[in-house]
Amino acid sequence: MSETFDLAVIGLGAMGSAALSFAAARGVKAIGIEAHYPAHALSSSHGDSRLIRLGYFEDPSYVPLLQRAYENWRRLEARLRADILTVTGVLQIGSPDSKIVSGTRASCDLHGLAHEILDPEAMARRYPAFVLDEDEIGLLDPQGGYIRPEAAVMGYLKLAAEEGAALHFGEKVTAIEPDDAGVTVVSDTGRYRAKKVIVATGAWVAELVPQLVPYAVPIRQVVAWYQPQDGFVAQPQRMPCFIRDNREGGSFFGFPAIGIDGVKIGRHAHFREPIDPKLPNPPVNDADTALLDDFARRRLPLAAWQRARATTCRYTMLPSEDFLLDFMPGAANVVVSSACSGHGFKFTSVIGEILSDLALDGGSRLPTGLFSFERHFGAGAAG
Ligand SMILES: Cc1cc2nc3c(=O)[nH]c(=O)nc-3n(C[C@H](O)[C@H](O)[C@H](O)COP(=O)(O)OP(=O)(O)OC[C@H]3O[C@@H](n4cnc5c(N)ncnc54)[C@H](O)[C@@H]3O)c2cc1C
């Protein structure tokens, strides 16, 4: 007979590990099942750093969730006695009417968030790492900074284990079979019964949630690390984290030198190149490095002088680039998470809470209206 649980969480990346920790803290009998190991290189949750910022240009309605995310990150740090979130400020750079600058400003104004506008002269004085065009400005979000993704995932898993959750690594779930009383979870080595299931399988989400096949698209992402020119110290005081509207070249993001590899740079969604999640990521190629080197040379010549290394990662894009956190259509015992579109990590600490609430309470008091199947795919999609 299969072992029974109150909750099974499938996929222990960012969202799954946080959800499992929140649920286990409520005393339920929970299991987490992960096909590989935590924050592995094919997941979306590796690579030293993830941006967090409060003035959200994408949509001001994310701000209350971010405020809760900050609180939850600080709680996680307190429980682990570890540094997970470091405030450096985040500079949003571009022309005043670019989406990144104008959207951040609108979000800050609506929610009364502190921010500072810096013209090119002020930028050159305070933050000499950045080369701006004459018509560009910097908008500093002083509460922004970065999160350490590997430490966050490991931290949530540690807490989940301490609260009594069972953790299974190297075990792939091959099917979920929901019925009125619960869900049968079938893996390559076992079979379980759970009253509720959370599917948080990142780039592989459509394998277990077929409704997402045309919509949740895994794409290849590339980031590279650079050493500064001799004498330039790319520390946060002189070079905070940033996002830059690079006009028709898309938007770039980056981090000061956090580890020995130096300054990290990426272009949001890179070449928007779909990949098959079942296969290894295509390796870094000349076109990838040419794109990032060119940006580094033109926009960050002091801080990002010589490339040290580059690696690949995965985004899972939804058409609206918002997240999906909802019950699977036709299966009230299955909660689905697709929270990437290249900007999900900062929300991990609040999404974990939301997913646990949805699974255990059937709803969340946190605002989740942006994230429903219906909003993404229309009334018929809610099942
Ligand atoms: C290069 C890069 C930069 C980014 N930058 C930022 C940023 O600056 N700020 C930000 O907020 N966000 C950023 N993001 C987005 C953020 O990292 C993602 O939103 C987040 O990592 C998604 O977490 P996840 O739990 O959904 O997926 P993952 O962490 O990939 O976890 C999914 C897990 O499910 C497991 N799994 C899959 N299928 C199965 C199965 N059948 N059975 C068992 N386990 C399974 C996988 O092995 C994996 O471990 C970035 C992403 C990338 C790739």
The ligand as an SDF file (V2000), in Angstrom:
LIG
                    3D

 53 58  0  0  0  0  0  0  0  0999 V2000
   19.6640   33.3750  -15.2160 C   0  0  0  0  0  0  0  0  0  0  0  0
   18.4300   33.7340  -14.4460 C   0  0  0  0  0  0  0  0  0  0  0  0
   18.3570   34.9530  -13.8150 C   0  0  0  0  0  0  0  0  0  0  0  0
   17.2360   35.2890  -13.0730 C   0  0  0  0  0  0  0  0  0  0  0  0
   17.2290   36.4880  -12.4310 N   0  0  0  0  0  0  0  0  0  0  0  0
   16.2270   36.7740  -11.5800 C   0  0  0  0  0  0  0  0  0  0  0  0
   16.3120   37.9250  -10.7620 C   0  0  0  0  0  0  0  0  0  0  0  0
   17.3010   38.6610  -10.8200 O   0  0  0  0  0  0  0  0  0  0  0  0
   15.2990   38.1720   -9.9090 N   0  0  0  0  0  0  0  0  0  0  0  0
   14.2100   37.3560   -9.8270 C   0  0  0  0  0  0  0  0  0  0  0  0
   13.3220   37.6660   -9.0330 O   0  0  0  0  0  0  0  0  0  0  0  0
   14.1090   36.2420  -10.5780 N   0  0  0  0  0  0  0  0  0  0  0  0
   15.0870   35.9360  -11.4430 C   0  0  0  0  0  0  0  0  0  0  0  0
   15.0450   34.7830  -12.2010 N   0  0  0  0  0  0  0  0  0  0  0  0
   13.8490   33.9270  -12.1290 C   0  0  0  0  0  0  0  0  0  0  0  0
   13.8860   32.9790  -10.9420 C   0  0  0  0  0  0  0  0  0  0  0  0
   15.1660   32.4570  -10.7520 O   0  0  0  0  0  0  0  0  0  0  0  0
   12.8180   31.9000  -11.1520 C   0  0  0  0  0  0  0  0  0  0  0  0
   11.5710   32.5670  -11.1150 O   0  0  0  0  0  0  0  0  0  0  0  0
   12.8330   30.8160  -10.0890 C   0  0  0  0  0  0  0  0  0  0  0  0
   14.1160   30.2870   -9.9360 O   0  0  0  0  0  0  0  0  0  0  0  0
   11.8450   29.7280  -10.4650 C   0  0  0  0  0  0  0  0  0  0  0  0
   11.8440   28.7450   -9.4390 O   0  0  0  0  0  0  0  0  0  0  0  0
   10.9900   27.4020   -9.6110 P   0  0  0  0  0  0  0  0  0  0  0  0
   10.9140   26.7840   -8.2650 O   0  0  0  0  0  0  0  0  0  0  0  0
    9.7320   27.6760  -10.3470 O   0  0  0  0  0  0  0  0  0  0  0  0
   11.8600   26.4830  -10.6010 O   0  0  0  0  0  0  0  0  0  0  0  0
   13.1800   25.6190  -10.2600 P   0  0  0  0  0  0  0  0  0  0  0  0
   13.9960   26.2700   -9.2380 O   0  0  0  0  0  0  0  0  0  0  0  0
   13.7910   25.2750  -11.5720 O   0  0  0  0  0  0  0  0  0  0  0  0
   12.5950   24.3000   -9.5820 O   0  0  0  0  0  0  0  0  0  0  0  0
   11.8640   23.3260  -10.2710 C   0  0  0  0  0  0  0  0  0  0  0  0
   12.3480   21.9820   -9.7310 C   0  0  0  0  0  0  0  0  0  0  0  0
   11.4180   20.9770  -10.0880 O   0  0  0  0  0  0  0  0  0  0  0  0
   12.1550   19.7900  -10.3180 C   0  0  0  0  0  0  0  0  0  0  0  0
   11.3410   18.8910  -11.1390 N   0  0  0  0  0  0  0  0  0  0  0  0
   10.9380   19.1000  -12.4140 C   0  0  0  0  0  0  0  0  0  0  0  0
   10.1570   18.0890  -12.8270 N   0  0  0  0  0  0  0  0  0  0  0  0
   10.0710   17.2070  -11.7950 C   0  0  0  0  0  0  0  0  0  0  0  0
    9.4000   15.9730  -11.6240 C   0  0  0  0  0  0  0  0  0  0  0  0
    8.6340   15.4450  -12.5990 N   0  0  0  0  0  0  0  0  0  0  0  0
    9.5450   15.3240  -10.4350 N   0  0  0  0  0  0  0  0  0  0  0  0
   10.2790   15.8710   -9.4220 C   0  0  0  0  0  0  0  0  0  0  0  0
   10.9420   17.0640   -9.5450 N   0  0  0  0  0  0  0  0  0  0  0  0
   10.8210   17.7260  -10.7170 C   0  0  0  0  0  0  0  0  0  0  0  0
   13.4040   20.2790  -11.0360 C   0  0  0  0  0  0  0  0  0  0  0  0
   14.4530   19.3490  -10.9870 O   0  0  0  0  0  0  0  0  0  0  0  0
   13.6920   21.5740  -10.2970 C   0  0  0  0  0  0  0  0  0  0  0  0
   14.6310   21.3730   -9.2530 O   0  0  0  0  0  0  0  0  0  0  0  0
   16.1370   34.4130  -12.9800 C   0  0  0  0  0  0  0  0  0  0  0  0
   16.2070   33.1690  -13.6260 C   0  0  0  0  0  0  0  0  0  0  0  0
   17.3390   32.8150  -14.3470 C   0  0  0  0  0  0  0  0  0  0  0  0
   17.4030   31.4790  -15.0050 C   0  0  0  0  0  0  0  0  0  0  0  0
  1  2  1  0
  2  3  1  0
  2 52  2  0
  3  4  2  0
  4  5  1  0
  4 50  1  0
  5  6  2  0
  6  7  1  0
  6 13  1  0
  7  8  2  0
  7  9  1  0
  9 10  1  0
 10 11  2  0
 10 12  1  0
 12 13  2  0
 13 14  1  0
 14 15  1  0
 14 50  1  0
 15 16  1  0
 16 17  1  0
 16 18  1  0
 18 19  1  0
 18 20  1  0
 20 21  1  0
 20 22  1  0
 22 23  1  0
 23 24  1  0
 24 25  2  0
 24 26  1  0
 24 27  1  0
 27 28  1  0
 28 29  2  0
 28 30  1  0
 28 31  1  0
 31 32  1  0
 32 33  1  0
 33 34  1  0
 33 48  1  0
 34 35  1  0
 35 36  1  0
 35 46  1  0
 36 37  1  0
 36 45  1  0
 37 38  2  0
 38 39  1  0
 39 40  1  0
 39 45  2  0
 40 41  1  0
 40 42  2  0
 42 43  1  0
 43 44  2  0
 44 45  1  0
 46 47  1  0
 46 48  1  0
 48 49  1  0
 50 51  2  0
 51 52  1  0
 52 53  1  0
M  END
$$$$
